[in-house]
Amino acid sequence: MFVLGIDPGLSRCGYAVLEPLGRGKARARALGVLRTDSSEETPIRLAQLMEDIVELLDDFEPAVLSIERIFFQRNVRTAVGVAQASGLVLALGASRKIPIAQYSPSAVKSVVAGDGGADKGQVQTMVQVLLELDQPPRPADAADAAALALCHLAHDPQLRHGRDRRSLSALAAQK
């Protein structure tokens, strides 16, 4: 059983496939960033992103898809690309009848880092600790995708396997 975390973006789309191990632990089975060429037209970029997401869905057959809920972006051009990528991922998940969970950035940061206002570096460090990685995931989009998947693991009682509702950062501090 896998959770696929997606940090949507048209230029860089972070992804993380996590395998729940029980008791608040998970193993990263795949972690990275899907990239599209900004010199290409948007429809071509979306088609490439779709192919890459379909490949992830085919390879891992996730039980659930965890994606960032889009609220606000300062840069309108970036917001459009993020919204397009998000819509594409949501449609692909729905077409396969994969349950979809959406979380706000502050909710993810609160669960993973213990602070809804945590910065990118704090999230990267906590993802490294929680997944027992040799180094923080880079770029930040990959860490954000892993944080989204970890957030879902913390909220889903079937995947959590009896773990309590403390933040993942509190659990990491016990290690």
PyMOL commands that set and color helices and strands:
alter all, ss='L'
color gray80, all
select helices_A, chain A and resi 42-60+76-95+105-113+120-131+140-155+157-160+168-173
alter helices_A, ss='H'
color red, helices_A
select strands_A, chain A and resi 3-7+12-22+25-35+64-68+100-103
alter strands_A, ss='S'
color yellow, strands_A
deselect
rebuild
show_as cartoon
